[in-house]
Amino acid sequence: MGQTATQDPPAGVTCAECATENRSGARFCKACGGSIAPPPGCPKCQAEIPADAKFCSECGAKLVGARPAPAVSAAPEKPKAARTPRAAAAAPPPPKKAPTSNIGSNLLFFVAILMALVVVIYVMNKDEPKTVSPFQGGPAPSMAAKGDESPPPAAPPAAAAAAPIEGQIQLSEALQNEGRGTIFLIVRNQGMPNRGPPVAAKKIDADAFPARFTVSAADVMMPGMPFAGPFDIYARLDRDGNAMTKEDGDVINEKPLTGVNPGDQGVTIVLDKRL
């Protein structure tokens, strides 16, 4: 019985990168993924390359081993459609720019106009006679007109001054030994002990008691304040001579002398309380 001849399997292909035997017709190595039958061009930039090249001479891509993914070209940009005349007419107009204003220049212009007006008024009136307010006295504006030489009317006679109040200040029997000092006399409208300033005030240096006093319209606190009465009169024998302070040891009349009128004579004020 004769021996049967067997056919040899087709020769495989050896990977040039890792020397692994692959089946005949394989394009890539089963061990390392290297190209067994290199493509005619670079898979990345499509440049022509020799069959035995391991790197692309154009882009440097490795041609042995795992192949790089081919570059994906971006989709071409669509050209913008040209605007038709109708579309251009329908498009909203661009916003209008707000007009710019120079505030500084306008302000300077206004000030210049105002100053010019003041100068014109001054020049027109510099030779005119000055009028006097009726509250300050003097001739009326009609009599102060230019060219009027008539004298002003005589002022009405002054009202008769109110008669003074005269009297004496004495110490009570319990305070006879208080001695001398400065007496401050305060005159207020009757029934108004703490409302507003006093009508009149008088300072008296008392060397002995009883001490004489006179208070009149000449002693009013504010010019023009009427000295009419009736009044309440307060008195204080002050130790330090300061009208603004009240200290222990000062002597006062505990209750004011009330119902006093201008022209009253023989008025007696008694100091009867020590502070």
Backbone bond lengths (Angstrom), bond angles and torsions (degrees), N, CA, C in turn:
res aa  C-N    CA-C-N  psi(-1)  N-CA   C-N-CA  omega(-1)  CA-C   N-CA-C  phi
1 M - - - 1.443 - - 1.498 108.05 -
2 G 1.267 115.11 121.95 1.462 119.60 -173.87 1.523 112.23 -80.28
3 Q 1.304 117.43 154.00 1.475 124.14 -179.56 1.513 109.60 -80.86
4 T 1.376 115.43 134.31 1.479 121.14 -177.81 1.510 109.24 -87.08
5 A 1.338 115.41 129.99 1.484 119.55 178.77 1.527 110.89 -76.16
6 T 1.322 115.56 134.94 1.501 121.34 178.83 1.521 109.33 -102.68
7 Q 1.333 115.60 148.07 1.485 121.21 178.97 1.530 109.52 -87.23
8 D 1.351 116.80 136.63 1.479 120.96 176.51 1.530 109.83 -73.61
9 P 1.299 115.04 141.99 1.489 117.31 177.00 1.515 109.62 -64.96
10 P 1.300 116.98 152.00 1.464 119.19 179.78 1.515 110.82 -59.76
11 A 1.340 114.04 143.15 1.458 118.77 -178.57 1.520 109.75 -65.42
12 G 1.349 113.60 138.86 1.471 117.96 177.51 1.526 111.37 -81.65
13 V 1.285 114.26 -174.72 1.467 121.77 -178.50 1.520 107.08 -118.43
14 T 1.326 116.77 128.41 1.468 121.99 -179.90 1.528 109.42 -89.66
15 C 1.372 113.89 133.42 1.492 119.73 178.81 1.503 108.13 -71.57
16 A 1.314 118.06 127.58 1.457 122.44 -179.99 1.521 111.72 -71.35
17 E 1.331 119.53 -15.36 1.466 123.26 -176.71 1.514 111.14 -89.08
18 C 1.380 115.90 -49.74 1.474 119.45 -174.03 1.529 112.97 -119.92
19 A 1.362 118.06 1.71 1.482 123.23 177.77 1.522 113.27 64.06
20 T 1.308 117.11 25.27 1.460 121.35 176.51 1.512 108.46 -84.53
21 E 1.382 114.56 138.50 1.446 119.95 179.41 1.512 109.29 -81.21
22 N 1.297 116.99 126.73 1.458 122.53 179.39 1.525 108.78 -118.85
23 R 1.322 116.00 163.41 1.459 120.75 179.83 1.512 110.20 -66.84
24 S 1.330 113.71 158.42 1.448 118.89 179.40 1.527 109.55 -67.77
25 G 1.264 115.69 135.80 1.472 121.50 179.33 1.520 113.96 91.21
26 A 1.383 117.08 -5.27 1.470 118.62 179.74 1.531 110.14 -67.51
27 R 1.318 116.89 142.81 1.456 121.38 -179.08 1.531 112.19 -98.71
28 F 1.343 116.27 -25.70 1.458 120.75 -179.23 1.517 109.05 -131.41
29 C 1.320 116.45 147.25 1.466 122.37 -178.67 1.511 109.64 -70.34
30 K 1.353 116.05 136.79 1.460 120.15 -179.04 1.527 111.81 -76.58
31 A 1.369 117.09 -14.75 1.452 120.05 -177.78 1.527 111.77 -95.09
32 C 1.328 116.85 -49.78 1.473 119.75 -175.17 1.503 113.41 -112.30
33 G 1.298 119.44 -8.70 1.455 121.19 179.82 1.500 113.44 80.63
34 G 1.351 118.09 6.09 1.445 120.24 179.53 1.516 111.62 -67.50
35 S 1.343 115.37 155.42 1.455 120.78 -178.79 1.529 109.52 -77.24
36 I 1.321 115.11 124.27 1.470 120.46 177.04 1.520 109.39 -88.39
37 A 1.310 115.14 -38.82 1.456 119.98 175.41 1.528 106.63 -117.43
38 P 1.323 117.11 89.96 1.470 119.33 -173.60 1.526 111.61 -57.66
39 P 1.314 117.93 143.05 1.469 121.41 177.37 1.507 110.07 -69.36
40 P 1.280 117.78 157.74 1.467 120.14 -178.95 1.515 112.96 -67.60
41 G 1.307 118.42 -20.52 1.463 121.19 -177.40 1.522 111.84 -133.74
42 C 1.373 116.38 162.97 1.479 121.56 178.20 1.517 108.96 -66.65
43 P 1.332 116.83 129.64 1.469 117.48 -179.91 1.527 113.54 -69.50
44 K 1.364 116.86 -11.42 1.470 118.89 -177.82 1.516 112.05 -96.01
45 C 1.373 115.21 -49.34 1.465 117.11 -177.06 1.525 112.44 -113.97
46 Q 1.341 117.00 -0.04 1.462 123.35 177.13 1.529 113.06 66.20
47 A 1.326 117.91 18.27 1.461 119.24 177.72 1.537 109.58 -75.55
48 E 1.303 116.57 148.99 1.471 120.85 178.86 1.523 109.52 -72.11
49 I 1.319 115.67 134.63 1.457 121.02 -176.89 1.520 108.96 -134.93
50 P 1.362 117.36 151.65 1.477 119.39 176.45 1.526 110.04 -67.08
51 A 1.327 116.41 159.73 1.464 121.33 -176.70 1.509 111.86 -66.76
52 D 1.366 118.31 -29.82 1.459 120.76 -176.83 1.524 113.09 -95.50
53 A 1.316 118.00 6.10 1.472 120.78 -178.74 1.521 110.08 -72.70
54 K 1.322 115.40 141.00 1.464 121.23 176.43 1.547 112.24 -102.90
55 F 1.323 117.14 -18.54 1.473 121.72 177.21 1.507 108.87 -134.99
56 C 1.312 116.36 146.60 1.466 122.18 178.66 1.511 108.49 -73.00
57 S 1.320 116.18 132.07 1.463 120.42 -179.35 1.527 112.22 -76.91
58 E 1.341 117.79 -9.67 1.468 121.08 -179.36 1.516 112.16 -96.61
59 C 1.353 115.88 -51.29 1.473 118.92 -175.30 1.517 112.59 -112.19
60 G 1.358 119.30 -8.58 1.451 121.66 177.79 1.503 114.25 82.04
61 A 1.328 118.99 9.85 1.471 121.15 -179.85 1.526 110.39 -67.26
62 K 1.346 115.77 140.09 1.458 121.22 179.02 1.523 109.17 -73.67
63 L 1.348 116.31 131.34 1.463 120.17 -175.86 1.514 111.89 -104.95
64 V 1.362 117.57 -2.45 1.459 121.12 178.37 1.515 107.07 -115.97
65 G 1.295 118.01 135.25 1.463 122.22 -175.83 1.505 109.99 97.57
66 A 1.301 115.03 -157.10 1.472 119.38 -177.57 1.509 110.02 -63.56
67 R 1.325 115.98 131.23 1.449 120.76 -177.15 1.528 110.75 -78.32
68 P 1.314 116.63 138.13 1.487 117.51 174.68 1.523 110.73 -70.88
69 A 1.298 114.00 148.40 1.469 118.11 -179.62 1.511 108.95 -67.79
70 P 1.330 115.88 135.62 1.465 118.09 179.86 1.513 111.03 -62.11
71 A 1.316 115.11 144.08 1.462 119.56 -179.55 1.509 110.63 -65.93
72 V 1.315 113.92 135.89 1.467 119.93 179.00 1.508 107.56 -95.14
73 S 1.271 115.12 117.66 1.461 118.80 -179.03 1.519 109.68 -75.40
74 A 1.321 114.97 138.88 1.473 119.92 -179.92 1.514 109.56 -67.91
75 A 1.304 113.84 148.06 1.466 118.85 179.54 1.511 109.10 -64.24
76 P 1.283 117.49 136.16 1.472 119.63 -178.70 1.527 110.62 -62.20
77 E 1.303 114.38 137.18 1.475 119.65 -179.57 1.517 109.52 -69.59
78 K 1.317 111.87 133.47 1.461 116.99 -179.76 1.514 109.34 -72.60
79 P 1.274 117.27 134.20 1.478 118.66 178.42 1.523 110.02 -66.80
80 K 1.334 113.95 140.85 1.469 118.97 179.22 1.517 109.66 -69.54
81 A 1.301 111.28 135.83 1.466 116.46 179.16 1.518 109.57 -70.11
82 A 1.258 114.76 137.74 1.460 119.83 178.69 1.523 109.77 -68.73
83 R 1.345 115.56 140.61 1.473 119.80 -179.94 1.520 109.64 -73.84
84 T 1.284 113.95 127.62 1.457 119.35 177.85 1.519 108.99 -78.04
85 P 1.308 117.80 159.43 1.477 119.58 178.11 1.526 112.30 -56.86
86 R 1.348 117.42 -36.31 1.469 119.44 -179.59 1.529 110.36 -67.45
87 A 1.345 117.30 -41.45 1.464 119.70 179.25 1.521 110.60 -65.92
88 A 1.334 115.65 -38.28 1.462 118.14 178.74 1.518 111.43 -64.49
89 A 1.347 117.03 -36.56 1.463 120.02 179.29 1.513 111.48 -70.91
90 A 1.366 117.68 -32.33 1.464 120.64 -178.39 1.518 112.22 -79.35
91 A 1.326 118.39 -18.65 1.467 120.67 -178.54 1.527 109.68 -67.06
92 P 1.353 116.88 142.19 1.477 119.21 -179.66 1.517 110.62 -67.41
93 P 1.327 117.26 144.28 1.466 120.05 -179.19 1.525 109.80 -68.18
94 P 1.318 118.14 153.64 1.470 120.77 177.45 1.520 110.29 -64.42
95 P 1.357 117.01 148.11 1.485 119.34 -178.84 1.515 111.23 -62.56
96 K 1.321 114.38 142.00 1.458 119.66 -179.82 1.522 109.56 -77.30
97 K 1.298 116.05 140.27 1.451 120.83 177.32 1.518 109.87 -77.22
98 A 1.335 114.33 135.77 1.464 119.05 179.31 1.517 108.92 -67.00
99 P 1.321 117.13 136.10 1.470 118.88 179.57 1.520 110.16 -64.50
100 T 1.292 116.43 134.18 1.457 120.96 179.62 1.523 109.05 -82.00
101 S 1.343 114.93 141.12 1.461 120.08 179.49 1.514 108.73 -124.00
102 N 1.283 116.08 137.10 1.459 122.04 178.62 1.521 108.12 -95.24
103 I 1.350 116.01 93.55 1.474 120.43 -176.37 1.519 110.43 -64.33
104 G 1.333 116.33 -39.68 1.458 118.79 -178.67 1.518 112.43 -60.76
105 S 1.341 116.52 -42.90 1.471 119.53 -179.77 1.518 111.10 -65.85
106 N 1.357 116.57 -40.79 1.465 119.66 178.93 1.517 111.25 -63.29
107 L 1.349 116.73 -39.57 1.459 119.79 -179.57 1.520 111.36 -66.42
108 L 1.339 116.79 -42.28 1.460 119.47 177.97 1.526 111.27 -63.53
109 F 1.321 116.51 -38.05 1.464 119.84 178.26 1.526 111.29 -63.68
110 F 1.352 116.46 -41.86 1.461 120.32 179.16 1.528 111.23 -64.80
111 V 1.343 117.10 -41.87 1.468 120.28 179.18 1.522 110.70 -63.73
112 A 1.338 117.06 -39.50 1.459 120.19 179.15 1.531 110.93 -63.80
113 I 1.343 117.14 -40.72 1.472 120.84 177.81 1.525 110.39 -62.64
114 L 1.355 116.09 -43.85 1.463 120.48 -178.40 1.522 111.38 -64.28
115 M 1.323 116.83 -42.61 1.464 119.53 179.39 1.521 110.98 -65.14
116 A 1.322 116.95 -39.22 1.461 119.55 178.27 1.525 110.92 -63.39
117 L 1.341 116.96 -38.33 1.461 120.48 178.99 1.525 111.04 -65.68
118 V 1.343 116.84 -40.57 1.469 120.06 178.62 1.516 110.80 -62.98
119 V 1.328 117.14 -42.18 1.466 120.53 179.30 1.519 110.82 -62.67
120 V 1.329 117.16 -42.59 1.473 120.38 -179.72 1.524 110.38 -62.76
121 I 1.345 117.61 -43.66 1.469 120.58 -179.90 1.521 110.75 -63.85
122 Y 1.354 116.40 -40.05 1.470 119.59 179.67 1.520 110.82 -64.05
123 V 1.339 117.10 -45.36 1.460 120.27 -178.24 1.525 110.67 -63.72
124 M 1.327 117.48 -37.20 1.470 120.47 -177.94 1.522 112.21 -73.20
125 N 1.327 118.10 -24.07 1.462 119.88 -173.35 1.524 113.96 -115.58
126 K 1.341 117.86 4.41 1.462 117.77 -175.03 1.521 112.67 -67.51
127 D 1.336 118.71 -25.84 1.470 121.57 -179.45 1.518 112.63 -95.78
128 E 1.317 119.13 -0.87 1.458 121.52 -179.87 1.523 110.15 -78.14
129 P 1.340 118.62 143.73 1.475 120.33 178.21 1.522 110.01 -68.43
130 K 1.304 114.91 145.70 1.461 120.78 -179.77 1.514 109.40 -81.06
131 T 1.313 115.50 133.12 1.461 121.01 176.56 1.523 109.42 -86.96
132 V 1.314 115.28 156.72 1.460 121.77 -178.13 1.511 108.52 -113.30
133 S 1.324 116.74 136.80 1.455 121.14 178.41 1.523 109.81 -63.07
134 P 1.339 118.50 138.45 1.469 120.18 178.00 1.519 111.81 -63.10
135 F 1.339 118.86 -19.63 1.464 120.99 178.93 1.521 111.55 -79.63
136 Q 1.353 116.73 -14.08 1.453 120.72 179.48 1.520 112.33 -106.14
137 G 1.317 117.74 1.66 1.452 120.60 -178.69 1.507 111.33 83.87
138 G 1.342 116.74 -177.23 1.454 120.71 178.54 1.511 110.56 98.53
139 P 1.325 117.27 176.37 1.460 120.91 -176.50 1.511 111.65 -70.41
140 A 1.302 115.96 151.68 1.458 121.63 176.83 1.507 109.44 -68.85
141 P 1.353 118.90 156.99 1.467 120.80 -179.18 1.511 113.42 -56.10
142 S 1.351 118.41 -34.52 1.461 119.98 -178.17 1.520 111.12 -66.15
143 M 1.340 118.13 -31.79 1.461 120.65 -179.05 1.524 111.30 -83.51
144 A 1.350 117.05 -17.65 1.461 120.06 -179.57 1.517 111.66 -90.20
145 A 1.342 117.83 11.15 1.463 120.67 -178.96 1.520 109.75 -64.87
146 K 1.320 114.98 152.00 1.454 120.86 -177.48 1.515 110.67 -63.20
147 G 1.340 116.58 130.26 1.457 121.32 178.13 1.514 113.45 92.06
148 D 1.331 119.93 -6.41 1.460 121.56 179.69 1.517 107.88 -89.34
149 E 1.302 118.18 111.62 1.454 123.21 -175.97 1.520 112.80 -98.66
150 S 1.330 119.29 5.43 1.467 120.70 -178.06 1.513 109.30 -69.62
151 P 1.329 118.75 140.72 1.467 121.90 -177.49 1.522 110.29 -71.63
152 P 1.342 116.93 154.89 1.470 119.68 177.64 1.505 110.87 -70.05
153 P 1.327 116.68 153.72 1.476 119.12 178.84 1.519 110.12 -64.27
154 A 1.334 113.91 151.43 1.458 119.81 -179.60 1.517 110.06 -67.27
155 A 1.337 115.59 142.64 1.460 120.54 179.11 1.515 109.54 -70.65
156 P 1.336 116.76 145.02 1.465 118.63 179.00 1.518 109.73 -64.76
157 P 1.323 117.84 150.18 1.466 120.61 -179.70 1.516 110.75 -60.92
158 A 1.336 115.47 143.34 1.457 119.95 -179.64 1.520 110.10 -67.23
159 A 1.350 113.97 145.73 1.461 118.46 179.25 1.526 109.46 -68.28
160 A 1.274 114.67 145.42 1.458 120.07 -179.46 1.521 109.75 -61.23
161 A 1.338 116.85 133.99 1.455 120.95 -179.80 1.520 110.26 -67.17
162 A 1.353 114.34 144.92 1.461 118.70 179.27 1.518 109.68 -66.09
163 A 1.326 115.69 145.09 1.462 120.90 -179.00 1.525 109.62 -68.30
164 P 1.326 119.22 146.67 1.457 121.85 -179.84 1.531 112.19 -73.67
165 I 1.314 113.73 164.24 1.469 121.21 173.80 1.525 106.72 -104.12
166 E 1.330 116.24 130.06 1.458 120.82 -177.45 1.518 110.08 -125.68
167 G 1.329 116.07 148.76 1.458 119.84 178.28 1.514 111.03 176.54
168 Q 1.343 115.80 -156.65 1.452 121.02 -178.55 1.526 110.53 -140.85
169 I 1.352 114.44 157.04 1.458 121.90 177.99 1.517 107.24 -117.99
170 Q 1.345 117.15 128.83 1.447 121.31 -179.11 1.520 110.99 -134.24
171 L 1.341 115.17 163.15 1.452 122.00 179.30 1.519 109.63 -93.39
172 S 1.333 116.03 148.99 1.461 119.97 175.38 1.531 109.09 -69.45
173 E 1.346 115.63 165.29 1.476 120.20 -177.88 1.524 111.32 -59.04
174 A 1.354 118.24 -34.50 1.461 120.93 -177.42 1.522 112.21 -75.46
175 L 1.327 117.95 -13.71 1.472 120.78 -175.33 1.522 111.84 -121.37
176 Q 1.320 116.93 29.43 1.459 120.19 -177.06 1.524 112.99 -66.19
177 N 1.331 117.90 -22.48 1.462 120.85 -176.02 1.542 112.65 -96.21
178 E 1.317 118.80 18.01 1.460 120.44 -178.43 1.527 112.61 -72.63
179 G 1.298 118.24 -20.03 1.461 120.14 174.93 1.518 112.85 80.21
180 R 1.335 114.23 -165.73 1.465 121.05 -175.50 1.532 111.27 -86.70
181 G 1.344 115.47 174.46 1.459 120.95 179.46 1.515 110.83 167.91
182 T 1.328 115.88 -167.12 1.472 122.46 178.39 1.521 108.59 -102.68
183 I 1.334 116.73 129.02 1.462 122.11 178.84 1.524 108.48 -104.38
184 F 1.318 115.77 129.21 1.467 121.90 173.19 1.519 107.79 -107.30
185 L 1.348 115.62 121.12 1.459 122.35 -179.35 1.523 108.47 -104.54
186 I 1.333 117.84 124.62 1.464 123.06 -177.25 1.526 108.57 -117.90
187 V 1.341 116.88 127.20 1.464 122.93 179.14 1.527 108.28 -112.41
188 R 1.342 116.40 122.61 1.458 122.66 177.51 1.520 109.87 -124.41
189 N 1.346 115.29 156.71 1.453 118.61 173.44 1.525 109.38 -62.52
190 Q 1.307 116.27 144.58 1.463 120.87 -173.85 1.529 111.34 -60.09
191 G 1.347 114.89 134.30 1.450 120.42 177.76 1.519 114.77 77.45
192 M 1.347 118.49 11.59 1.471 121.89 -179.23 1.527 109.09 -128.41
193 P 1.332 117.71 70.07 1.471 119.45 -174.53 1.521 114.13 -69.83
194 N 1.321 117.36 -30.22 1.474 119.61 -173.81 1.520 112.53 -129.56
195 R 1.310 118.73 17.62 1.461 121.10 -177.54 1.516 110.16 -106.17
196 G 1.325 115.77 109.24 1.447 120.84 176.79 1.515 112.82 76.65
197 P 1.324 116.96 178.37 1.468 121.60 -179.27 1.524 110.51 -72.56
198 P 1.327 117.73 159.04 1.470 120.42 175.47 1.526 110.98 -63.05
199 V 1.332 115.44 155.64 1.467 119.24 174.95 1.524 109.77 -70.81
200 A 1.333 116.74 -44.57 1.464 120.83 -178.44 1.518 109.31 -147.39
201 A 1.332 116.06 159.97 1.460 121.96 177.68 1.523 108.28 -146.23
202 K 1.337 115.78 147.04 1.473 120.90 -177.49 1.520 109.02 -142.18
203 K 1.336 116.86 136.12 1.453 122.71 175.89 1.527 108.55 -106.10
204 I 1.339 116.13 129.06 1.465 121.47 -175.80 1.528 108.15 -129.00
205 D 1.319 117.24 127.18 1.462 122.01 173.84 1.521 108.32 -87.84
206 A 1.322 115.95 110.81 1.465 121.67 -175.47 1.523 109.55 -98.44
207 D 1.353 116.34 109.73 1.459 120.85 175.70 1.523 111.33 -89.16
208 A 1.327 115.77 -21.27 1.467 120.12 -179.88 1.519 107.89 -157.11
209 F 1.321 115.28 162.90 1.465 121.10 177.76 1.524 109.56 -119.68
210 P 1.323 115.59 145.20 1.474 128.59 0.08 1.526 111.73 -71.05
211 A 1.344 114.75 151.26 1.458 121.45 -179.62 1.523 108.85 -108.53
212 R 1.314 116.51 132.32 1.461 121.53 179.71 1.539 110.26 -79.33
213 F 1.353 116.21 149.53 1.460 120.40 176.95 1.515 109.95 -145.55
214 T 1.306 114.92 153.54 1.467 123.47 172.63 1.528 106.66 -139.42
215 V 1.326 117.38 129.57 1.457 122.25 177.03 1.513 108.49 -131.07
216 S 1.348 116.34 135.85 1.465 120.28 -173.57 1.527 109.62 -144.91
217 A 1.355 114.15 -171.60 1.457 120.09 179.42 1.525 111.60 -64.34
218 A 1.343 117.41 -19.40 1.459 119.96 178.22 1.529 111.90 -70.83
219 D 1.327 117.60 -12.38 1.471 121.38 -177.42 1.526 112.79 -103.52
220 V 1.351 117.97 10.56 1.467 119.71 -178.67 1.528 109.25 -64.54
221 M 1.349 114.88 150.78 1.466 120.62 -176.64 1.526 112.58 -76.44
222 M 1.354 116.65 -33.93 1.457 120.59 -177.37 1.522 109.05 -125.59
223 P 1.342 118.29 129.97 1.466 120.22 179.83 1.525 110.86 -56.91
224 G 1.322 115.14 136.42 1.451 120.08 179.54 1.512 114.60 89.66
225 M 1.333 118.16 -9.84 1.468 119.94 178.94 1.529 109.16 -71.11
226 P 1.331 117.74 129.15 1.478 119.62 -177.23 1.524 111.44 -68.51
227 F 1.342 113.89 139.84 1.464 121.56 176.08 1.528 106.58 -107.19
228 A 1.363 114.43 75.54 1.460 119.43 -168.20 1.522 113.61 -111.69
229 G 1.318 118.31 -33.40 1.460 120.27 -178.20 1.524 111.86 79.52
230 P 1.330 118.30 177.76 1.470 125.05 -0.61 1.528 111.18 -72.11
231 F 1.373 115.01 157.46 1.452 120.99 -173.51 1.526 111.68 -121.56
232 D 1.346 113.63 159.06 1.463 122.51 163.65 1.520 106.26 -110.09
233 I 1.361 116.82 133.24 1.458 120.34 -177.36 1.526 109.13 -115.40
234 Y 1.354 115.01 128.53 1.464 123.21 177.75 1.531 107.57 -112.90
235 A 1.348 116.35 146.68 1.465 120.86 178.37 1.528 108.87 -138.23
236 R 1.370 115.33 146.34 1.461 120.38 178.26 1.514 109.39 -143.06
237 L 1.357 115.15 127.30 1.449 120.97 172.38 1.521 106.92 -86.52
238 D 1.355 116.18 107.97 1.463 122.05 -170.96 1.523 110.19 -99.98
239 R 1.354 116.26 137.09 1.462 120.75 -175.90 1.527 113.24 -84.58
240 D 1.348 117.93 -33.00 1.462 119.03 -176.48 1.527 113.00 -101.08
241 G 1.330 117.88 -1.69 1.456 120.58 177.49 1.510 114.69 74.05
242 N 1.339 117.52 13.89 1.475 121.75 -179.79 1.521 108.09 -107.30
243 A 1.330 115.83 116.60 1.459 119.92 -177.54 1.516 113.01 -67.52
244 M 1.342 117.87 -19.34 1.457 120.84 -175.84 1.523 113.31 -87.37
245 T 1.321 118.04 -7.26 1.463 120.06 -177.26 1.520 110.55 -120.03
246 K 1.315 114.72 146.14 1.463 122.35 171.62 1.514 107.15 -122.83
247 E 1.346 116.53 120.83 1.445 120.41 -175.03 1.515 110.66 -121.73
248 D 1.338 114.79 163.99 1.461 119.52 174.43 1.523 109.80 -59.62
249 G 1.312 115.60 132.78 1.466 120.53 -178.48 1.504 112.96 105.09
250 D 1.364 118.79 -18.65 1.463 120.10 174.66 1.523 109.33 -66.33
251 V 1.336 116.04 150.32 1.472 121.86 -177.22 1.528 108.28 -119.35
252 I 1.334 117.82 133.41 1.471 122.42 -176.89 1.531 109.74 -131.87
253 N 1.341 115.73 166.92 1.472 119.83 165.82 1.524 106.84 -86.78
254 E 1.331 117.34 117.69 1.468 121.88 -172.41 1.514 111.29 -58.70
255 K 1.332 117.82 -37.96 1.455 122.36 176.49 1.514 108.60 -118.42
256 P 1.338 118.36 136.20 1.469 119.25 -178.53 1.527 111.37 -67.68
257 L 1.314 113.84 153.15 1.458 119.33 171.74 1.522 107.07 -78.16
258 T 1.338 117.28 118.40 1.459 120.64 -170.49 1.521 111.81 -111.68
259 G 1.342 115.51 160.68 1.465 121.75 177.16 1.509 114.07 75.73
260 V 1.321 118.89 25.14 1.462 121.95 -178.81 1.526 108.77 -89.02
261 N 1.331 116.46 136.67 1.460 122.02 -178.31 1.520 110.21 -121.16
262 P 1.358 117.57 157.08 1.466 119.69 175.10 1.537 110.57 -56.96
263 G 1.322 115.26 139.22 1.457 120.78 -178.72 1.514 113.62 92.54
264 D 1.351 119.53 -8.59 1.469 120.02 178.63 1.525 109.98 -67.73
265 Q 1.341 115.38 136.55 1.459 122.54 179.89 1.529 109.11 -117.78
266 G 1.330 115.45 157.33 1.459 120.00 177.04 1.522 113.76 67.66
267 V 1.306 118.05 28.76 1.464 122.38 179.36 1.530 108.71 -75.11
268 T 1.343 116.87 133.26 1.460 121.28 -179.53 1.531 109.84 -119.65
269 I 1.321 115.44 126.79 1.468 122.19 177.76 1.520 107.23 -114.34
270 V 1.323 117.70 127.80 1.460 122.54 -177.29 1.533 108.86 -109.17
271 L 1.331 115.85 123.53 1.467 121.39 174.45 1.531 108.05 -87.12
272 D 1.345 116.55 114.92 1.453 118.62 -169.03 1.530 113.80 -130.70
273 K 1.354 118.58 9.88 1.460 118.54 -178.52 1.522 109.52 -141.59
274 R 1.344 116.24 130.18 1.448 122.13 175.89 1.536 109.04 -95.41
275 L 1.323 117.33 133.01 1.463 121.85 179.43 1.524 110.53 -75.73
